[in-house]
Amino acid sequence: MDEPIHFISNFSTLDWVIVSAYLAGTVAIGLYANRYIKDMADYIVAGRSLNSYISVASMLGSEIGLVTVMYTAQKGYTGGFAAFHIGLVAGVSCFLIGLTGFIVVPLRRTGVMTIPEFYGKRFGTGVRVYGGIILALAGILNMGVYLKAGGIFVTSLTGMTDPNAVNIVMTILISLVLAYTILGGMVSVVITDYIQFVVLSFGMIFMCLFCVTHFGWENIVETVKQIHGPAGFDPLHQSGFGLSYVVWMILTFGLISCAVWPTAIMRVCSAKDTQVVKKLYRWSSIGFMTRFIIPQFLGICALTFLWQQAGAGSAYFTADGALIDNPEETLRAMPILLSQILPTGLIGLVAAGMLAAFMSTHDSYLLCWASVIVEDVVNPVAGGNLSTKVRLILARSFIFLTGAFLLVWSIWYPMGQDMLDYLAVTGAVYFTGAFAVLLFGLYWRKASRIGAYAALTAGVAALTGLTPVRDALYLTEENLGFELTGTHVGLTTTVLALVLMVVCSLLFPDGGNEPSNKANSEGN
């Protein structure tokens, strides 16, 4: 294979100044926000004080991060316009949840701060601790490639070619994130989310318009047609995504990312009341859709650029014009595009917005997993007697330890599939069981403790959806006689968790205990 072309970036000293000033301001916000932290409710859910507008901006600010831009751009690069189906199902699902209040409204009524806390109210402390452990481990594993995405973005955008550059950048980024997340908690998260939501939204829209002007719409469409064929436009095409993948996206980036994923639920728990929750989802539906489609379009533009500059037989395309299957290189496509077409000054503003988005996503996730470990594992095991001071110290300690793990994992884990597919599989370790437990725990009075344990345990099977794990277990097409993909594993695990929840609840009932939080008509 040919070596990748080393493009000379337009990134200059002025751009570094812009990025440095922006990031310094972000860290200063974390230091300032620390003065408002009085207890765990302030630290985790901002004192449950978020109104509709701030809730929407905070949720979208967290979900529209650099990591999201990177993995969705990669999917647009490798899948063409057909990848837009992911954004469509995300937007429609979010809007429907806003109309119906499905899961999120009855969950908000319970007054819990985390999903495992609901497990404890409904099924007992044991399920809360067990569910908290699975959630934290799966969530941290899910974040495992976030830093690598950030490192690849910075080095590709700025034109760094040193082999160690990605690792150095990752170390600097995680240090900045840890500084203001540890100090500011959810208050700093909300403030920085709001700022970067505004900056990134306008920046992304501008970049799309700039690319259309630069390449021309017809040229972009023709490139997708030439490289991807019909599969680049039809998500159901057998040589592209296919039906099973579309169904998997409806479940993962549609229903689950809106109603079950913990960082979205943190905004639910932070909202003033259930009416704010519904408004939050209805208004956020536009953002949930565009957070996929806009970066995917940038990925398609990157495909157009590299096809024009490198062409067939290069490090990016085979001799017959097909894409080279290299997940780390396909991640680089979008930032390489930006490094070439954006002028000095503007590229610095884009980089600053993207890096702020990167930090915003990390602070939300680090805070979420640390709070779960403290509130749903350590404190219940300690009998619920830990003081606020001790819990805050523990939460900040776990944030630091999680950051250290992420740095090590990002350096050593080999990317064996598109980043979006990695995220869906690792997330399934948690959400396949969590969906079953939330669904039946909120809406079915016969759901039992044993059923909850069984459903949560089923999620572990989703790990076989990771390419390196399948290879290590010899679950290859050569050994099985058919191709076992992460999509197949995820769908099977979801069905397994639902079935186990029902069957085990019927076989091992809780003796007629009523659920403590039945959903009423407003939650249906």
C-alpha positions in Angstrom: 0.0 0.0 0.0 1.2 3.5 -0.8 2.1 5.8 2.1 -0.6 8.5 2.9 0.0 11.9 1.2 1.4 14.4 3.7 -0.7 17.5 3.1 0.6 20.9 4.2 -1.9 22.4 6.6 -3.0 26.0 6.5 -2.9 26.0 10.3 -0.6 28.9 11.5 0.7 30.6 14.6 -2.4 32.9 14.7 -4.6 29.8 14.8 -2.6 28.4 17.7 -3.2 31.7 19.6 -6.9 31.5 19.0 -7.1 27.9 20.2 -5.0 28.5 23.3 -7.1 31.5 24.3 -10.4 29.7 23.8 -9.2 26.6 25.8 -7.8 28.8 28.6 -11.1 30.5 28.9 -12.9 27.2 29.1 -10.7 26.0 32.0 -11.2 29.3 33.8 -14.9 28.6 33.7 -14.4 25.4 35.5 -12.4 27.1 38.2 -15.1 29.8 38.6 -17.9 27.3 38.7 -16.3 25.5 41.7 -17.6 28.2 44.0 -21.2 27.1 43.4 -20.7 23.5 44.4 -22.2 22.9 47.8 -23.4 19.2 47.6 -23.7 16.2 45.3 -26.9 17.5 43.7 -25.1 20.6 42.6 -22.1 18.6 41.3 -24.1 15.9 39.4 -27.4 17.6 38.3 -26.7 21.3 38.7 -29.2 21.5 41.6 -32.0 20.4 39.2 -32.3 24.0 38.1 -32.1 23.8 34.3 -35.0 25.4 32.3 -36.0 24.4 28.8 -33.6 26.6 26.8 -30.5 25.8 28.8 -31.5 22.1 28.9 -31.7 21.9 25.1 -28.4 23.8 24.6 -26.7 21.6 27.3 -27.9 18.3 25.8 -27.1 19.3 22.2 -23.8 20.8 23.3 -22.8 17.5 25.0 -24.1 15.3 22.1 -22.5 17.5 19.3 -18.9 17.0 20.3 -15.7 16.5 18.4 -16.0 12.7 18.9 -19.5 12.8 17.3 -18.2 14.9 14.4 -15.3 12.5 13.8 -17.2 9.2 13.9 -20.1 10.6 11.9 -17.9 12.2 9.3 -16.1 8.8 9.0 -19.4 7.1 8.4 -20.3 9.6 5.7 -16.9 9.0 4.1 -17.3 5.2 4.1 -21.0 5.1 3.5 -22.0 8.1 1.4 -25.4 9.7 1.5 -26.9 6.5 2.7 -25.4 7.2 6.1 -28.0 10.0 6.5 -30.5 7.4 7.7 -28.8 7.4 11.1 -29.5 11.1 11.6 -33.1 10.7 10.4 -33.9 7.9 12.8 -32.2 9.8 15.7 -34.3 13.0 15.0 -37.6 11.2 14.6 -37.0 9.1 17.8 -36.1 12.1 19.9 -39.2 14.0 18.7 -41.5 11.0 19.4 -40.1 10.7 22.9 -40.7 14.4 23.4 -44.4 13.9 22.4 -45.0 10.7 24.5 -42.6 11.1 27.4 -41.7 7.4 26.8 -39.4 6.3 29.7 -38.0 9.8 30.4 -41.1 11.3 32.0 -41.8 8.6 34.5 -38.1 8.3 35.2 -38.0 12.1 36.0 -40.9 11.7 38.4 -39.0 9.3 40.5 -36.6 12.1 41.5 -33.5 9.9 40.9 -30.1 11.4 39.8 -28.9 8.3 37.9 -30.4 5.3 36.2 -29.0 2.8 38.7 -30.6 4.8 41.5 -33.9 3.9 39.8 -32.8 0.2 39.8 -32.4 0.5 43.6 -35.8 2.1 44.1 -37.5 -0.5 42.0 -35.6 -3.7 42.5 -33.3 -3.2 45.6 -29.8 -2.2 46.5 -28.2 -5.3 45.0 -29.5 -4.5 41.5 -28.5 -0.9 41.9 -24.9 -1.8 42.7 -24.7 -4.5 40.0 -26.3 -2.2 37.4 -24.0 0.6 38.4 -20.9 -1.5 38.0 -22.0 -2.6 34.5 -23.0 0.9 33.5 -19.7 2.4 34.6 -17.5 -0.2 33.1 -19.4 -0.2 29.8 -19.5 3.6 29.7 -15.8 4.0 30.3 -15.0 1.3 27.7 -17.3 3.2 25.3 -15.1 6.3 25.8 -12.0 4.3 25.1 -11.4 5.7 21.7 -12.6 9.3 22.3 -9.1 10.5 23.0 -7.7 8.9 19.9 -10.3 10.7 17.8 -9.3 14.0 19.4 -5.6 13.3 18.9 -6.1 12.3 15.2 -8.2 15.4 14.7 -5.6 17.8 16.1 -2.6 16.2 14.3 -4.4 16.0 11.0 -5.8 19.5 11.1 -2.5 21.1 12.1 -0.3 19.0 9.9 1.7 17.2 12.6 3.6 14.3 11.2 5.7 13.1 14.2 4.8 9.5 15.1 4.4 10.4 18.8 2.3 13.5 18.1 -1.1 11.8 18.6 -0.1 10.5 22.0 1.3 13.9 23.1 -1.9 15.7 22.0 -4.1 13.1 23.8 -2.2 13.7 27.0 -2.6 17.5 26.8 -6.3 17.2 26.0 -7.2 14.8 28.8 -5.2 17.0 31.3 -7.3 20.1 30.3 -10.6 18.1 30.5 -9.7 16.8 34.0 -8.8 20.2 35.3 -12.2 21.9 34.9 -14.4 18.8 35.2 -13.0 17.8 38.6 -13.3 21.4 39.9 -16.6 22.5 38.3 -18.9 19.4 38.0 -22.3 19.8 36.3 -22.3 23.6 36.7 -19.2 24.0 34.5 -20.6 21.3 32.1 -23.8 23.3 31.5 -21.9 26.6 31.0 -19.3 25.2 28.6 -22.0 23.2 26.7 -24.0 26.4 26.1 -21.0 28.3 24.8 -19.7 25.6 22.5 -23.2 24.7 21.2 -23.4 28.3 19.8 -19.9 28.3 18.4 -20.0 24.9 16.9 -23.5 25.1 15.4 -22.6 28.2 13.3 -19.2 26.8 12.5 -20.5 23.5 11.2 -23.2 25.1 9.0 -20.6 27.5 7.5 -18.2 24.6 6.7 -20.9 22.7 4.8 -21.8 25.8 2.7 -18.1 26.5 2.1 -17.6 22.9 0.9 -20.6 23.0 -1.5 -19.2 26.3 -2.9 -15.7 24.9 -3.2 -16.5 21.5 -4.8 -19.9 22.0 -6.4 -23.0 19.8 -5.6 -22.9 17.8 -8.8 -19.2 16.9 -8.3 -19.9 15.7 -4.7 -22.8 13.5 -5.8 -20.9 12.1 -8.8 -18.0 11.2 -6.5 -20.3 9.2 -4.2 -21.8 7.5 -7.2 -18.4 6.6 -8.6 -17.0 5.2 -5.4 -20.0 3.7 -3.6 -22.4 3.1 -6.4 -26.1 2.6 -5.5 -25.1 1.6 -1.9 -24.0 5.2 -1.4 -27.6 6.4 -1.7 -29.7 3.5 -0.5 -29.1 2.4 3.1 -31.0 -0.9 2.5 -28.8 -1.9 -0.4 -27.3 -5.3 0.2 -23.7 -4.1 -0.7 -24.0 -1.2 1.8 -25.5 -0.9 5.2 -28.4 -3.3 4.8 -31.7 -3.9 6.7 -30.2 -5.3 9.9 -27.8 -2.3 10.2 -30.7 0.2 9.7 -32.7 -1.6 12.5 -29.6 -1.5 14.7 -29.3 2.2 14.2 -33.0 2.8 15.0 -32.4 1.1 18.3 -29.0 2.5 19.2 -28.8 6.0 17.9 -32.5 6.4 17.8 -34.3 5.1 20.9 -31.4 4.3 23.2 -29.3 7.5 22.7 -32.3 9.6 23.5 -34.2 7.7 26.3 -31.6 5.3 27.9 -28.1 6.7 27.4 -26.9 8.1 30.8 -25.6 11.5 29.6 -28.9 12.3 28.0 -30.7 11.1 31.2 -28.5 13.4 33.2 -30.2 16.4 31.5 -33.6 14.8 32.2 -32.7 14.5 35.9 -31.4 18.1 35.9 -34.6 19.5 34.4 -37.1 21.5 36.6 -40.1 19.3 35.9 -41.6 16.8 33.4 -42.9 19.5 31.1 -39.3 20.8 30.6 -38.3 17.2 29.9 -40.8 16.9 27.0 -39.9 20.3 25.6 -36.2 19.3 25.9 -36.7 16.3 23.6 -39.0 18.0 21.1 -36.6 20.8 20.5 -33.5 18.6 20.7 -34.8 16.4 17.9 -33.5 18.8 15.3 -30.1 18.8 16.9 -30.1 15.0 17.2 -30.7 14.7 13.5 -28.3 17.4 12.3 -25.5 16.2 14.6 -25.2 13.2 12.3 -26.1 14.6 8.9 -23.9 17.7 8.9 -20.7 15.9 9.9 -21.6 13.0 7.5 -21.8 15.6 4.7 -18.4 16.9 5.7 -17.1 13.3 5.4 -18.6 13.0 1.9 -16.8 16.2 1.0 -13.6 14.7 2.4 -14.2 11.8 0.1 -14.5 14.1 -2.8 -11.3 16.0 -1.9 -9.2 12.9 -1.5 -10.5 11.4 -4.7 -9.5 14.5 -6.5 -6.1 14.8 -4.9 -5.1 11.1 -4.5 -7.3 9.0 -6.8 -7.3 5.3 -7.5 -4.2 3.3 -6.4 -3.3 5.7 -3.6 -3.2 5.2 0.2 -6.9 5.9 0.3 -8.3 4.0 -2.7 -7.6 0.7 -4.4 -6.5 0.4 -8.0 -10.2 -0.1 -9.0 -11.4 2.9 -7.0 -12.7 1.2 -3.8 -12.0 2.6 -0.4 -9.1 1.2 1.6 -10.3 -0.4 4.8 -8.3 1.3 7.4 -10.4 2.8 10.3 -7.7 5.1 11.6 -6.9 6.6 8.2 -10.6 7.1 7.4 -10.9 9.0 10.6 -8.3 11.5 9.3 -10.2 12.3 6.1 -12.4 15.1 7.5 -9.7 17.0 9.4 -7.4 16.7 6.4 -10.1 18.3 4.3 -10.5 21.2 6.7 -6.8 21.7 6.9 -6.6 22.3 3.2 -9.7 24.4 2.3 -10.1 26.7 5.3 -7.9 29.8 5.4 -5.7 30.9 8.3 -7.6 32.4 11.2 -10.8 30.7 10.3 -9.2 27.3 10.7 -8.2 28.4 14.2 -11.8 29.3 15.1 -13.0 26.0 13.8 -10.3 24.1 15.8 -11.2 26.0 18.9 -14.9 25.2 18.6 -14.1 21.5 17.8 -11.8 21.2 20.8 -14.2 22.9 23.1 -16.8 20.4 21.9 -14.3 17.6 22.6 -13.9 18.8 26.1 -17.6 19.3 26.6 -18.3 15.7 25.6 -15.6 14.4 27.9 -16.7 16.4 30.9 -20.3 15.1 30.6 -19.2 11.5 30.3 -16.5 11.6 33.0 -18.9 13.2 35.4 -21.6 10.7 34.6 -19.5 7.6 35.1 -17.8 9.0 38.3 -21.2 9.9 39.8 -22.5 6.4 39.0 -19.6 4.7 40.7 -19.9 6.9 43.8 -23.7 7.2 44.1 -24.7 3.8 42.9 -21.8 1.5 43.9 -19.6 2.9 46.7 -22.2 4.8 48.8 -24.8 2.0 48.8 -22.2 -0.6 49.7 -21.1 1.7 52.5 -24.7 1.8 53.8 -25.5 5.2 52.3 -23.6 6.9 55.2 -20.9 8.7 53.3 -20.8 12.4 53.9 -21.1 15.0 51.1 -17.4 15.9 51.4 -16.3 12.3 51.1 -18.5 11.6 48.1 -17.2 14.7 46.3 -13.6 13.6 46.9 -14.4 10.2 45.6 -16.2 11.5 42.5 -13.2 13.7 41.7 -10.8 10.8 42.3 -12.7 8.5 40.0 -12.8 11.2 37.3 -9.0 11.4 37.5 -8.6 7.6 37.4 -11.0 7.3 34.5 -9.0 9.9 32.6 -5.8 7.9 33.1 -7.4 4.7 31.9 -8.8 6.4 28.8 -5.3 7.7 27.9 -3.8 4.2 28.2 -6.6 2.5 26.3 -6.6 5.1 23.5 -2.9 4.5 23.0 -3.0 0.7 22.9 -6.4 -0.4 21.6 -6.3 -1.3 17.8 -9.2 0.2 15.9 -10.7 -2.8 14.0 -13.9 -1.1 12.8 -15.5 2.3 12.2 -15.7 4.3 15.4 -19.5 4.6 15.3 -19.7 0.8 15.2 -17.3 0.5 18.1 -19.4 2.9 20.1 -22.6 1.1 19.4 -21.2 -2.3 20.4 -19.5 -1.1 23.7 -22.6 0.9 24.5 -24.7 -2.3 24.1 -22.9 -3.9 27.0 -24.9 -1.4 29.2 -28.0 -0.4 27.2 -29.3 -3.8 26.1 -29.9 -4.7 29.7 -30.8 -1.2 30.9 -33.5 -0.8 28.2 -35.1 -4.0 29.4 -34.9 -3.1 33.0 -36.2 0.5 32.5 -38.9 -0.5 30.1 -40.4 -3.3 32.3 -39.5 -1.7 35.6 -41.5 1.5 34.7 -44.4 -0.1 32.8 -44.8 -3.7 34.1 -45.6 -4.3 37.7 -44.6 -8.0 37.6 -41.0 -7.2 36.7 -38.8 -8.8 39.3 -35.4 -8.5 40.8 -34.1 -11.8 39.3 -35.4 -10.6 35.9 -33.4 -7.4 36.3 -30.2 -9.3 37.2 -30.6 -11.6 34.2 -31.3 -8.7 31.7 -28.3 -6.7 32.9 -26.0 -9.8 32.7 -27.1 -10.5 29.1 -25.4 -7.2 28.0 -21.9 -8.7 28.5 -22.4 -10.8 25.4 -22.3 -7.7 23.3 -18.5 -7.6 23.7 -18.3 -10.2 21.0 -19.4 -7.5 18.6 -15.9 -5.9 18.8 -13.7 -7.0 15.9 -10.6 -7.8 18.0 -12.7 -9.8 20.4 -14.3 -11.8 17.6 -10.8 -12.5 16.1 -9.5 -13.6 19.5 -12.4 -16.0 19.9 -12.0 -17.2 16.3 -15.6 -16.1 15.5 -14.5 -15.3 12.0 -16.4 -16.0 8.7 -13.8 -18.7 7.9 -14.6 -20.6 11.1 -18.3 -19.9 11.3 -19.3 -20.2 7.7 -21.0 -16.8 7.8 -20.0 -13.2 8.7 -20.9 -12.4 12.3 -21.0 -8.6 12.6 -21.3 -6.2 15.6 -24.8 -5.4 14.3 -25.9 -9.1 14.5 -24.4 -9.4 18.0 -26.1 -6.2 19.2 -29.6 -7.1 18.0 -29.3 -10.6 19.4 -28.2 -9.3 22.8 -31.1 -6.8 22.9 -33.7 -9.5 22.2 -32.0 -11.8 24.7 -32.1 -9.2 27.5 -35.8 -8.5 26.9 -36.7 -12.2 26.8 -34.7 -12.9 30.0 -36.3 -10.0 31.8 -39.8 -11.4 31.0 -39.1 -15.1 31.5 -37.1 -14.7 34.8 -39.7 -12.3 36.2 -42.4 -14.8 35.6 -40.4 -17.7 37.0 -39.0 -15.8 39.9 -41.5 -13.2 41.0 -40.8 -10.8 43.9 -43.8 -12.0 45.9 -46.3 -9.4 44.6 -44.3 -6.3 45.4 -45.7 -3.3 43.6 -43.3 -1.1 41.7 -42.5 2.1 43.5 -42.8 4.2 40.4 -45.6 3.2 38.1 -45.9 5.2 35.0 -49.3 7.0 34.7 -51.0 8.1 31.6 -48.8 11.2 31.2 -45.7 8.9 30.9 -47.4 6.7 28.3 
